[in-house]
């Protein structure tokens, strides 16, 4: 049978093989078995597959105890998963998913073995999170049947699957895995095989910008985490890196950096390398940025405020500010004629960040009573919004009283360009835009992947719609000028949106 005659699909009930019985492999085996497939779970480590099945049983017992699964269904799922001890036992499967160590050579060796073993109509998938699917297929006799099927941990709970096509992948195979993922209760997105695929690529700035701020001593980890939680993220970057493990996070960054020929946008951090070198790997080591789990922040207590308030300028973020002040019952006037955007408290100007420091703005405007505020991306969820003051700003009490009236802790950072939320969100938008510009994915896939794969409150193009292309480009241009770094170059797609 020639490849052109094969109808690529994984029919309901078709046998599935999973190679690698770690946490991810066990999760994939469980999901396949719950979808009705007989599964052979293989691991070269003696007893590993049996131990993984016992772990799956424990998880299913928990679902039964909570009333989310019937005992009969639990028994049927477990009956479908059988341990295997040799690759030859997978000969009859119609889908093989490799989930072994994240290194090129061992994966290539296994994939070539599967290619020689499996029937011509069988599909081979790799759960790689960062290795090129094109490179993995090198050496296979039928490389067109290899596709990336990247799940996220924990597999039974996380909805996203990145369906990754290498240079040789048959589009019909990618579509077959896309359709299969849907039948398994997942939300698949198509991606081209480039470093980091969608999620691991677009997510890099979430860690990188905070690490850069820490290197500049702009704030403490707890402050920066609080700032990003205030933008709607479930966890701040520092606590999330502690959870992931700094060794893992650093290696992914290093891999993406090297795969992109040392692109400054992905440069690893000396701050994180010091943590790794010192064994401060995060929660699994009992210490990282934090020792244990960080304590909750003190609630905001409103302070009395007597001042003339104005909402200044135009644009989506200005309208967000006006709506939030009105929601909080604060009286203000609109000033749409000024050449800047933000708030004014009596004579103090509070500029929305555009990648320029408060010190520079105060110098350029001849206005010592000046501060820069971070972007109020999610004012209703914000517990602390960063501020930076110009060196000679004296009337700070009124600014901080206003913040408390708005329900925000006045989180005063060192006066660095872009503060915390603005530069992080702008860089996430920029990376998403570049991924689409380069054909890695489309806009809906970028948004969906980031929300489902890493639980972001919005996707890059949803933020772009919220903030507008002009503020994003202006802020990135400000950072580019301030740091003289290609790291902050603006994606051509964003320039096109701005000019349009």
C-alpha positions in Angstrom: 0.0 0.0 0.0 1.5 3.4 -1.0 1.3 6.4 1.3 -1.1 8.1 -1.1 -3.6 5.3 -0.7 -3.6 5.3 3.1 -6.6 6.9 4.9 -4.8 8.3 7.9 -7.0 8.1 11.0 -7.1 6.6 14.5 -10.5 5.1 14.7 -12.5 4.8 17.9 -11.2 1.8 19.8 -8.0 1.5 17.8 -5.1 0.2 19.9 -2.7 2.8 21.2 0.9 2.5 22.5 2.5 4.9 24.9 6.3 4.7 25.3 7.4 6.2 28.6 5.6 5.7 31.9 6.5 8.9 33.7 3.9 11.4 34.8 3.1 12.6 31.2 3.1 9.1 29.7 0.8 7.8 32.4 -1.5 10.8 31.9 -1.7 10.1 28.1 -2.4 6.4 28.7 -5.2 7.3 31.0 -6.8 9.8 28.6 -6.6 7.3 25.7 -8.1 4.5 27.9 -10.9 6.8 29.1 -11.7 7.5 25.4 -12.2 3.7 24.8 -8.8 2.7 23.4 -6.9 -0.4 24.5 -3.5 0.9 25.6 -0.1 -0.7 25.9 2.2 1.3 28.3 5.9 0.6 27.8 8.8 1.7 29.9 12.3 0.2 29.8 12.7 0.6 33.5 11.7 -2.5 35.3 8.3 -2.1 37.1 7.8 1.4 35.9 4.8 0.7 33.7 3.1 -1.3 36.5 3.8 1.5 39.0 2.3 4.0 36.6 -0.9 1.9 36.2 -1.2 1.7 40.0 -0.9 5.5 40.1 -3.6 5.8 37.5 -5.8 3.5 39.6 -5.3 5.7 42.6 -6.3 8.8 40.6 -9.4 7.1 39.3 -10.3 5.9 42.8 -10.3 9.6 43.8 -12.8 10.4 41.0 -15.0 7.5 42.1 -14.9 8.8 45.7 -15.9 12.3 44.6 -18.8 10.9 42.5 -17.3 12.0 39.2 -16.9 8.4 37.9 -18.8 5.2 38.3 -16.9 2.2 39.7 -17.7 0.2 36.6 -16.2 2.8 34.4 -13.1 3.0 36.6 -12.6 -0.8 36.3 -13.1 -0.7 32.5 -10.6 2.1 32.0 -8.0 0.2 34.0 -8.7 -3.0 32.2 -7.8 -1.3 28.9 -4.3 -0.4 30.1 -1.7 -3.1 29.9 2.0 -2.9 30.7 4.5 -3.8 28.1 8.2 -4.7 28.5 9.5 -4.5 24.9 8.9 -2.4 21.8 8.0 -5.5 19.8 4.8 -5.8 21.9 3.5 -2.6 20.3 3.5 -4.1 16.8 -0.3 -4.0 16.5 -1.0 -0.4 17.6 -2.3 2.2 15.2 -1.0 5.1 17.2 2.3 5.2 19.1 3.0 8.2 21.3 6.6 8.5 22.6 7.1 10.3 25.9 10.7 9.5 26.7 13.6 11.7 27.8 13.7 15.1 26.2 16.8 14.5 24.2 17.1 14.3 20.4 19.2 11.1 19.9 17.2 8.7 22.2 14.0 9.9 20.6 15.3 9.5 17.1 16.5 5.9 17.9 13.1 5.0 19.3 11.1 6.6 16.4 13.2 4.8 13.8 12.5 1.5 15.7 8.8 2.2 15.7 8.8 3.2 12.1 10.3 -0.2 11.2 7.9 -2.1 13.5 4.5 -0.6 13.0 2.0 -1.2 10.2 2.1 1.3 7.3 -1.2 2.9 8.4 -0.1 3.5 12.0 0.6 7.0 13.1 3.6 7.9 15.2 3.5 10.9 17.6 6.0 12.6 19.8 5.1 14.5 23.0 8.2 16.6 22.7 7.8 20.1 24.2 10.7 21.8 22.4 12.6 19.5 20.0 12.1 20.0 16.3 9.7 17.4 14.8 11.6 17.8 11.5 14.8 16.8 13.3 13.1 13.9 15.1 11.8 12.5 11.7 15.3 12.5 10.3 16.3 8.9 9.6 12.8 7.5 9.5 11.8 5.6 6.3 8.3 7.2 6.5 8.9 10.6 8.1 5.6 11.9 6.9 3.8 9.8 9.5 5.5 11.5 12.5 3.6 14.4 14.1 4.0 16.3 17.4 1.3 15.7 19.9 2.3 17.9 22.8 0.2 17.5 25.9 0.4 19.7 29.0 0.7 18.5 32.6 -1.4 17.2 34.3 -2.6 15.5 31.1 -6.1 14.4 32.4 -6.9 18.0 33.4 -5.2 20.2 30.9 -7.2 20.7 27.7 -4.6 21.9 25.3 -2.8 19.7 22.7 -0.3 21.3 20.3 -0.5 19.3 17.0 2.9 20.1 15.6 3.8 19.5 11.9 7.4 19.1 10.8 8.7 19.7 7.3 7.8 16.1 6.3 4.5 15.6 8.2 1.6 14.7 6.0 -1.2 17.3 6.6 -3.7 14.5 6.7 -1.9 13.0 9.6 -1.8 16.3 11.5 -5.6 16.6 10.9 -6.2 13.0 12.0 -4.4 13.8 15.3 -6.3 17.1 15.6 -9.6 15.2 15.2 -8.5 12.5 17.6 -7.5 15.1 20.3 -11.1 16.5 20.1 -12.5 13.0 20.6 -10.3 12.6 23.6 -11.9 15.7 25.1 -9.0 18.0 24.3 -8.7 21.4 22.5 -6.1 21.0 19.8 -4.3 23.8 17.9 -2.1 23.4 14.8 1.5 24.6 15.1 4.5 24.6 12.8 7.6 22.9 14.2 9.7 25.9 15.3 11.6 26.3 18.6 9.2 26.3 21.5 6.2 25.7 19.2 3.4 28.0 20.5 3.2 28.0 24.3 6.9 27.6 25.2 7.8 30.3 22.7 5.2 32.9 23.5 5.5 32.3 27.3 9.2 33.2 27.5 8.7 36.9 28.2 6.6 36.2 31.2 9.7 34.8 33.0 12.3 36.8 31.1 11.0 40.3 31.9 10.7 39.6 35.6 14.2 38.1 35.7 15.5 41.2 33.9 13.7 43.5 36.4 15.3 41.5 39.3 18.7 41.9 37.7 18.1 45.7 37.7 16.9 45.5 41.3 13.6 47.1 40.2 11.7 45.2 42.9 11.6 42.1 45.1 10.1 38.8 43.8 7.0 39.2 46.0 6.4 42.7 44.6 6.8 41.6 41.0 4.6 38.6 41.6 1.9 40.8 43.2 2.1 43.1 40.2 1.5 40.4 37.6 -1.2 38.7 39.7 -2.8 42.2 39.6 -3.0 41.8 35.8 -5.1 38.6 36.1 -2.4 36.0 36.1 -3.0 33.1 38.5 0.6 33.0 39.7 3.3 35.6 39.6 6.4 34.7 37.5 8.7 34.1 40.5 6.3 31.7 42.3 5.5 30.0 39.0 9.2 29.4 38.3 9.6 28.0 41.8 6.7 25.6 41.0 8.1 24.6 37.6 11.6 24.2 38.9 14.4 26.6 38.0 16.5 23.9 36.4 13.6 22.9 34.0 12.7 26.5 33.3 16.3 27.6 32.7 16.9 24.6 30.3 13.8 25.4 28.2 14.9 29.0 27.9 18.4 27.9 27.0 17.1 25.5 24.4 14.9 28.1 22.8 17.8 30.6 22.9 20.2 28.3 21.2 17.7 27.1 18.6 17.0 30.7 17.6 20.8 31.3 17.1 21.2 33.4 20.3 18.3 35.8 19.6 18.5 38.4 22.4 14.7 38.0 22.9 15.3 34.6 24.5 18.6 35.2 26.3 18.8 33.1 29.6 19.1 35.0 32.9 22.1 35.3 35.2 19.7 35.6 38.1 18.1 32.2 37.3 21.5 30.6 36.6 22.6 31.6 40.0 19.6 29.9 41.6 20.3 26.8 39.6 24.0 26.8 40.4 23.2 27.2 44.1 20.6 24.4 44.2 17.7 26.8 44.8 15.5 24.9 42.3 12.2 25.9 43.7 9.5 24.0 45.7 11.0 20.6 45.0 14.2 21.7 46.7 12.4 23.6 49.5 13.8 26.9 48.3 14.0 29.1 45.2 13.0 32.7 45.1 11.0 31.8 48.2 11.5 29.4 51.0 8.2 27.4 51.0 5.1 29.1 49.7 5.0 33.0 49.8 2.7 34.6 52.4 -0.4 36.4 51.3 -0.2 40.2 50.9 -1.9 42.5 53.4 -5.3 43.8 52.2 -5.5 47.4 50.9 -7.0 49.9 53.4 -8.5 53.0 51.8 -6.9 56.3 52.8 -8.8 59.6 52.8 -8.3 61.7 49.6 -9.1 65.3 49.0 -7.8 66.4 45.6 -8.9 67.4 42.1 -8.8 64.4 39.8 -8.5 64.3 36.0 -8.4 61.5 33.5 -6.0 62.7 30.8 -5.6 61.8 27.1 -7.2 59.3 24.9 -7.0 55.5 24.1 -8.3 52.2 25.4 -6.3 52.3 28.7 -7.5 55.8 29.4 -11.1 54.7 29.0 -10.4 51.8 31.3 -9.1 54.2 33.9 -12.2 56.5 33.5 -14.6 53.6 33.9 -12.8 52.3 37.0 -12.8 55.8 38.7 -16.5 56.1 37.9 -17.1 52.6 39.3 -15.4 53.6 42.5 -17.5 56.7 42.8 -14.6 59.2 42.4 -15.4 62.6 40.8 -13.1 63.6 38.0 -12.9 65.7 34.9 -11.8 64.6 31.4 -8.8 66.3 29.7 -8.6 65.0 26.2 -6.4 67.8 24.8 -3.2 67.0 26.6 -0.2 65.4 24.9 0.0 62.5 27.4 -2.2 59.8 28.9 -2.9 58.9 32.5 -4.2 60.6 35.6 -3.6 64.0 37.3 -4.0 64.4 41.1 -3.9 68.2 41.7 -0.6 69.2 40.1 1.0 65.7 40.0 1.0 64.0 36.6 0.7 60.2 36.6 1.6 59.0 33.1 0.6 55.6 31.8 3.9 53.8 31.0 5.2 54.1 27.5 8.7 52.6 28.1 10.2 55.9 29.4 11.2 56.4 33.0 9.6 59.0 35.3 13.0 60.7 35.6 13.3 61.2 31.8 9.7 62.4 31.5 10.1 64.9 34.4 13.3 66.2 32.8 11.8 66.5 29.3 8.6 68.2 30.5 10.1 70.4 33.2 7.6 68.9 35.6 9.1 67.5 38.9 5.8 66.4 40.3 5.5 63.3 38.1 5.1 59.6 38.3 4.7 56.7 35.9 2.0 54.1 36.4 1.8 50.6 35.1 -1.0 49.4 32.7 -4.3 48.7 34.5 -5.0 45.6 32.4 -7.5 44.1 34.9 -8.5 46.9 37.4 -11.3 44.8 38.9 -8.8 42.0 39.8 -5.8 44.2 40.6 -4.5 44.1 44.2 -1.4 46.2 43.5 -0.5 48.4 40.6 3.2 49.5 40.2 4.3 53.1 40.3 7.6 54.9 39.9 8.3 58.5 40.9 10.5 61.1 39.3 13.5 61.9 41.6 12.0 65.3 42.8 8.4 64.2 43.2 7.4 65.3 46.7 3.6 65.0 46.8 3.4 61.2 46.9 0.9 60.8 49.6 -2.0 62.0 47.4 -1.0 59.5 44.7 -0.9 56.6 47.1 -4.2 57.7 48.7 -5.8 57.7 45.2 -4.4 54.2 44.7 -6.0 53.0 47.9 -9.3 54.6 46.9 -9.1 52.6 43.6 -8.5 49.4 45.6 -4.9 49.1 44.6 -1.8 48.9 46.9 0.7 51.5 45.7 3.5 49.2 44.7 6.5 51.5 44.3 9.2 50.1 42.1 12.6 51.4 41.0 12.2 53.8 38.1 12.9 51.5 35.2 11.4 51.7 31.7 8.1 49.8 31.2 7.7 48.9 34.9 6.4 45.3 35.3 2.9 44.7 33.8 3.3 46.9 30.7 6.6 45.5 29.5 5.5 41.9 30.2 2.2 42.1 28.4 3.7 44.1 25.5 6.4 41.5 25.1 3.8 38.6 25.2 1.8 40.4 22.6 4.9 41.0 20.5 6.0 37.3 20.7 2.5 36.2 19.8 2.5 38.5 16.8 5.9 37.3 15.6 4.7 33.6 15.9 1.7 34.4 13.6 3.9 36.6 11.3 6.2 33.6 10.8 3.4 31.1 10.2 3.9 29.1 13.4 0.1 29.4 14.2 -2.8 31.7 13.5 -4.2 34.3 15.9 -7.0 32.2 17.4 -4.6 29.3 18.1 -2.1 31.7 19.8 -4.9 33.0 22.1 -6.3 29.6 22.8 -2.9 28.0 23.4 -1.8 30.5 26.0 -5.1 30.4 27.9 -5.4 26.7 27.9 -1.7 25.7 28.0 -0.5 28.0 30.8 -3.8 29.5 32.2 -3.2 33.1 31.0 -6.1 35.4 31.7 -6.1 36.4 28.0 -4.2 35.6 24.8 -1.8 37.9 23.1 -4.3 39.1 20.5 -7.0 39.6 23.1 -4.5 41.9 25.0 -3.7 43.7 21.7 -7.5 44.4 21.2 -7.7 45.6 24.8 -4.7 47.9 24.7 -4.3 48.8 21.1 -1.4 48.6 18.7 -0.2 52.1 19.3 0.6 51.8 23.0 2.2 48.4 22.5 4.5 49.7 19.7 5.3 52.9 21.6 6.2 51.0 24.8 8.4 48.5 22.9 10.1 51.4 21.0 10.8 53.1 24.4 12.4 49.9 25.7 14.4 49.5 22.5 15.8 53.0 22.9 16.4 52.7 26.6 18.3 49.4 26.4 19.7 49.6 22.9 18.7 46.0 22.5 17.2 43.9 19.7 15.3 42.1 22.5 12.6 44.8 22.2 12.3 45.0 18.4 8.7 45.4 17.3 7.1 42.5 15.3 6.3 43.5 11.7 2.8 42.3 12.3 2.3 45.0 15.0 3.7 47.7 12.8 1.2 46.6 10.1 -1.6 46.9 12.6 -0.4 50.3 13.7 -0.1 51.7 10.2 -3.5 50.2 9.2 
